Amino acid sequence: MKKNKKSDNITDRKIINLRLLQIKLTTRLNAPDLEYRISNLKNLIELLENDELYDNKLGRQYLENLKGDMFTLSEELSKNSEDVEINFQSDFKELTYNLRKIISNGDYQKAIEYGNKIGELYQKKDLIWFLIALSHDLNGDKEESVFYYKRSILLNESEIKYYYYLANVYMDLGDLENANKYISYALKLDSESLYVLESYAYILLNNNKYDNAISIFKELLDNCKSPYIMNRAISIVYFLKGANYSHKSDDGYLYNIDKNDTYNMIACIEKAMEFDSGDMYFKNNINKAKNSLKMCFDLKRIWLLIFTSLFYIINIPFIKFGVIILLFVIFFSSFKMVCVLEKFRITNEGTKLDNFCNRINKIFVIKSK
C-alpha cells in the first residue's frame, strides 16, 4: 500500500471526527422527511469524495451506490419542487404543501419567512412550526430550530418525528444530555421505528456504549435496503471501540500505553475490517499497533548500559563474587530497561521508567551546571 503523504499531517482526532460525522450522516438517511434525507445524503457524498484514506476501488463503488440513491431521491423530490409563490388566501393544506416545495428548492430563508406568516394565521397547527423548525435546521440555524421543534411538540406530543429531529439537533449542538432525553421520548412512542433506532445507535455511540450501538446496527442490517451503508457504519463503530483503548493526547494523536489495551485495539480494528476492508486508516492503525508490540532498542537509554558497564570496568578485579552477581543482575535489568516497546508516536510516556530516567537526567543537568 502506498503511503499517503497528504495524511502525514492529519491528526488521529481529525480523522476520527470525520468517521463520526460519516456515522451521523449515515444514520439520518432514513429520516421521515425527504428534504432532510437528501441534505444528509448530499453531505455524506461530499465527505466521502474528499476522503483520502479510503481505498479508491472500494470507495468508488461505495460512492456510486450512494449517488444512485441520491439520484432516486432527487427524482422523487423534483416532481414537486418547481418555483412557487404562496397565496395566503389558500387553505392550510395547500399552504403547507407549497411551503414544502420551497424547502425542497433549498430556499430555506424564504421558507422561514413564509412559514412565520402562515404561523400567524394558524398558531395552533403543529405542522407549520415543524416546517419552520426543519427550515432552520437545514439552514444551519440549530439553536433557532430547537425553539420551533419544541413548539411543535407542545402542540402535538404524540408525533414521533418531532422528538427525533430535536434529539438530532441536540447532537449537532453537542448537548448529549438532551439528545438522550428526546430520543428516549421517541423510543417510548415507537421502539421499532427504523429511523429512531438508527439515531439512537448514534447517540449510544457518543455515550461510549459501543457494543449497544453495534447490536442495534446489526439488527437493522437484516432488514436494510442498502447493506453496504450499514456495514460501513458497523465497521466504524468497531474501529472507534478499538481507538477507545488508546490514550488520547492533547496534540490530537493516539498513543499505545498498555500492552493488553493494544491487543484489544487490534482485535476491534480487525473486526472492523470484516465489515468494511476499504479504510486505509484502519489498516495503518493495525500495522502500527502490531509494530508497537515488538521490542526495539531505544538509543535514548543507552546511558543506562554505559553507566552499569563502568561498574564492571572499575570494580571487577577487586570485589567479591556476591557483588559481581549483583552487578550482573543490574546489568541485565538495565538492558531490559533499554529495550522497550516501540511507540506509535511516543514511548510509554508517563511510566515509572520514564519518570526515573527524567529524574536521573535532571540530576546530571544540575551537576553539569
C-alpha positions in Angstrom: 0.0 0.0 0.0 1.4 3.4 -1.0 1.7 5.9 1.9 -0.5 8.9 1.5 1.8 11.9 2.0 -1.1 14.2 2.5 -2.3 12.3 5.5 1.0 12.7 7.4 -0.1 16.0 9.0 -3.6 14.9 9.8 -4.2 14.1 13.4 -6.0 11.0 14.6 -8.6 13.1 16.2 -9.4 14.8 12.9 -9.8 11.5 11.1 -11.9 10.0 14.0 -14.2 13.1 13.9 -14.6 12.6 10.1 -15.6 8.9 10.8 -18.0 10.0 13.5 -19.5 12.5 11.1 -19.9 9.8 8.5 -21.9 7.7 11.0 -24.1 10.6 11.9 -25.0 11.3 8.3 -25.5 7.6 7.6 -28.0 7.3 10.5 -30.1 10.1 9.1 -30.6 8.6 5.6 -33.9 7.1 6.6 -35.4 10.2 8.2 -39.1 10.6 7.6 -38.8 13.8 5.6 -37.3 13.7 2.1 -35.7 17.1 2.3 -33.8 16.1 5.4 -32.7 12.8 3.9 -31.4 14.4 0.7 -29.5 17.1 2.7 -27.7 14.4 4.7 -27.0 12.2 1.7 -25.5 15.1 -0.2 -23.2 15.9 2.7 -22.2 12.3 3.1 -21.3 12.0 -0.6 -19.2 15.2 -0.4 -17.5 13.9 2.7 -16.5 10.6 1.0 -15.4 12.3 -2.1 -12.8 14.2 -0.1 -11.8 11.1 2.0 -8.2 10.4 1.0 -7.8 7.5 3.4 -10.4 5.2 1.8 -9.4 2.6 -0.8 -10.0 4.0 -4.3 -11.5 0.9 -5.8 -13.9 0.0 -2.9 -14.6 3.7 -2.3 -15.6 4.3 -5.9 -18.3 1.5 -5.7 -19.5 2.8 -2.3 -19.8 6.3 -3.7 -21.6 5.1 -6.9 -24.2 3.3 -4.7 -24.8 6.4 -2.7 -25.0 8.6 -5.8 -27.6 6.2 -7.2 -29.6 6.6 -4.0 -29.2 10.4 -4.4 -30.4 10.3 -7.9 -33.5 8.3 -6.9 -34.4 10.7 -4.1 -33.7 13.8 -6.2 -36.0 12.5 -8.9 -38.7 12.0 -6.3 -38.1 15.5 -4.9 -38.1 17.2 -8.4 -41.7 16.2 -9.1 -42.9 18.8 -6.6 -40.1 21.3 -6.5 -41.0 23.8 -9.2 -40.8 27.5 -8.3 -43.8 28.6 -6.3 -45.3 31.7 -4.7 -47.6 31.3 -1.7 -51.1 32.6 -1.8 -52.0 33.3 1.8 -55.7 33.1 0.9 -55.3 29.3 0.4 -56.3 26.7 3.0 -53.8 25.3 5.4 -53.2 22.1 3.4 -52.3 23.9 0.3 -50.2 26.5 2.2 -48.0 23.8 3.8 -47.8 21.8 0.6 -46.4 24.9 -1.2 -44.1 25.7 1.7 -42.6 22.2 1.4 -41.9 22.9 -2.3 -39.9 26.0 -1.2 -38.0 23.9 1.3 -37.3 21.3 -1.4 -35.8 24.0 -3.6 -33.4 24.8 -0.8 -34.6 28.3 -0.3 -34.7 28.0 3.5 -34.8 31.7 4.3 -37.8 32.2 2.1 -39.4 29.1 3.7 -38.8 30.6 7.2 -40.2 34.0 6.2 -43.4 32.5 4.6 -43.7 29.9 7.4 -43.8 32.5 10.1 -46.6 34.4 8.2 -48.6 31.1 7.9 -47.9 30.5 11.6 -49.6 33.9 12.4 -52.7 32.5 10.7 -52.6 29.0 12.2 -50.8 29.3 15.5 -52.2 26.0 16.9 -51.2 23.9 13.9 -48.1 21.9 14.9 -47.1 21.1 11.3 -46.4 24.7 10.4 -44.0 25.1 13.4 -42.3 21.9 12.5 -41.7 23.0 8.9 -40.2 26.3 10.2 -38.0 24.2 12.5 -36.9 22.0 9.7 -36.1 25.0 7.6 -33.9 26.5 10.3 -32.3 23.1 10.9 -31.4 22.6 7.2 -30.2 26.2 7.1 -27.8 25.6 10.0 -29.7 27.6 12.5 -29.7 24.9 15.1 -30.5 27.0 18.1 -33.4 28.5 16.4 -34.7 25.1 15.2 -34.8 23.9 18.9 -37.4 26.5 19.7 -39.7 25.6 16.9 -39.3 21.8 17.3 -40.3 22.3 21.0 -43.3 24.4 20.0 -44.4 21.6 17.6 -44.1 19.1 20.5 -46.2 21.3 22.8 -49.0 21.2 20.2 -48.7 17.5 19.4 -46.9 15.3 21.9 -47.6 12.1 20.1 -45.7 12.9 16.9 -42.5 10.7 17.0 -40.5 12.6 14.4 -40.6 15.8 16.4 -38.6 14.2 19.2 -36.3 12.5 16.6 -35.4 15.8 14.9 -35.0 17.6 18.2 -32.6 14.8 19.5 -30.6 15.1 16.3 -30.3 18.9 16.7 -29.0 18.5 20.2 -26.4 16.1 18.9 -25.4 18.7 16.4 -25.1 21.2 19.2 -23.0 18.8 21.4 -25.7 18.5 24.0 -25.6 14.8 24.8 -27.9 15.0 27.8 -30.8 16.5 25.9 -30.2 14.2 22.9 -30.6 11.2 25.3 -33.7 12.8 26.7 -35.6 13.3 23.5 -34.5 10.1 21.7 -35.9 8.3 24.8 -39.3 10.0 24.3 -39.3 8.9 20.6 -38.5 5.3 21.7 -41.3 5.3 24.2 -43.7 6.2 21.4 -42.2 3.6 18.9 -39.4 1.3 19.9 -39.2 -0.3 16.5 -39.0 2.7 14.2 -36.1 2.3 11.8 -35.0 5.9 11.7 -35.4 6.4 15.5 -33.3 3.2 16.2 -30.5 4.4 13.9 -30.4 7.8 15.6 -30.5 6.0 19.0 -27.5 3.9 18.0 -25.5 7.0 17.0 -26.3 8.6 20.4 -25.3 5.4 22.2 -22.0 5.6 20.3 -21.4 9.1 21.6 -22.2 7.8 25.1 -19.2 5.3 24.5 -21.7 2.4 24.6 -20.1 0.7 21.6 -21.5 -2.8 22.0 -25.0 -1.5 22.3 -24.7 0.6 19.2 -23.2 -2.4 17.3 -26.0 -4.6 18.4 -28.7 -2.2 17.1 -26.8 -1.7 13.7 -26.5 -5.5 13.3 -30.2 -6.0 13.9 -31.0 -3.3 11.4 -28.7 -4.9 8.9 -31.0 -7.8 8.4 -33.8 -5.5 7.0 -31.6 -2.9 5.4 -32.2 -1.9 1.8 -28.5 -0.7 1.5 -26.3 -3.2 3.4 -23.1 -1.5 2.2 -24.1 1.6 4.2 -24.9 -0.4 7.4 -21.7 -2.5 7.1 -19.7 0.7 6.9 -21.5 2.0 10.0 -20.7 -1.2 11.9 -17.1 -1.1 10.8 -16.6 2.5 12.0 -18.2 1.7 15.4 -15.8 -1.3 15.9 -12.9 1.0 15.0 -14.0 3.6 17.5 -14.3 1.0 20.1 -10.7 -0.1 19.4 -9.5 3.5 19.4 -11.0 4.0 22.8 -8.3 1.7 24.2 -5.7 4.2 23.2 -4.6 7.2 25.1 -5.9 10.5 23.6 -3.3 13.2 23.8 -3.9 16.9 23.6 -1.9 17.0 20.3 -4.7 15.1 18.6 -2.8 11.7 18.3 -3.4 8.3 19.8 -0.7 6.5 21.8 -0.3 2.9 23.0 0.1 2.9 26.8 -0.8 -0.6 27.8 0.1 -3.9 26.1 -3.3 -5.5 26.7 -5.1 -2.4 25.5 -3.1 -2.6 22.3 -4.2 -6.2 21.8 -7.8 -5.2 22.4 -7.4 -2.3 19.9 -6.0 -4.7 17.2 -8.9 -7.2 17.8 -11.5 -4.4 17.4 -10.0 -3.0 14.2 -9.7 -6.4 12.7 -13.4 -6.9 13.4 -14.0 -3.5 11.7 -12.2 -4.7 8.6 -14.5 -7.8 8.4 -17.4 -5.4 7.7 -15.5 -2.9 5.5 -12.0 -3.6 4.4 -11.6 -0.4 2.4 -10.5 2.1 5.1 -6.7 2.6 4.8 -6.7 4.4 8.1 -7.9 1.2 9.8 -5.2 -0.8 8.0 -2.5 1.7 9.0 -3.5 1.5 12.7 -3.5 -2.3 12.7 0.1 -2.2 11.4 1.1 0.5 13.9 -0.5 -1.4 16.8 1.3 -4.7 15.8 4.6 -3.0 15.5 4.2 -1.4 18.9 4.2 -4.9 20.4 7.6 -5.6 19.1 10.7 -4.9 21.3 13.2 -2.4 20.0 16.4 -0.8 21.1 15.9 2.7 22.5 19.2 4.7 21.9 18.0 7.4 24.3 18.5 5.0 27.1 21.9 3.7 26.1 23.4 5.6 29.0 21.9 3.0 31.4 24.1 0.3 29.8 27.1 2.6 29.8 26.5 3.5 33.4 26.4 -0.2 34.6 29.3 -1.2 32.4 31.5 1.3 34.2 31.0 -0.6 37.4 32.4 -3.7 35.8 35.4 -1.9 34.4 36.2 -0.2 37.7 35.3 -2.9 40.3 35.6 -6.4 38.8 39.3 -7.0 39.8 38.7 -6.0 43.4 35.2 -7.1 44.5 33.8 -10.3 45.9 31.8 -12.8 44.0 28.4 -11.8 45.5 28.9 -8.2 44.3 29.7 -9.5 40.8 26.5 -11.4 40.8 24.6 -8.3 42.0 26.2 -6.2 39.2 25.4 -8.9 36.7 21.7 -8.7 37.6 21.8 -4.9 37.5 23.4 -5.0 34.0 20.7 -7.3 32.5 18.0 -5.3 34.3 19.3 -2.1 32.7 19.4 -3.9 29.3 15.8 -4.8 29.7 15.0 -1.2 30.5 16.8 -0.1 27.3 14.8 -2.5 25.2 11.3 -1.1 25.3 8.0 -1.4 23.4 8.1 0.6 20.2 5.8 3.6 20.3 3.0 4.7 17.9 4.4 8.2 18.4 5.9 8.2 21.8 7.5 5.6 24.1 5.3 4.7 27.0 5.2 8.3 28.3 4.2 8.6 31.9 5.5 5.2 33.0 7.7 4.7 36.1 10.8 4.0 33.9 10.4 7.3 32.0 9.9 9.2 35.3 13.0 7.6 36.6 15.0 8.5 33.5 13.8 12.0 33.7 14.9 12.4 37.3 18.3 11.0 36.5 18.7 13.4 33.5 17.8 16.3 35.7 20.4 15.3 38.3 23.1 15.2 35.6 22.0 18.6 34.2 22.2 20.1 37.7 25.7 18.6 38.3 26.9 19.8 35.0 25.9 23.4 35.9 
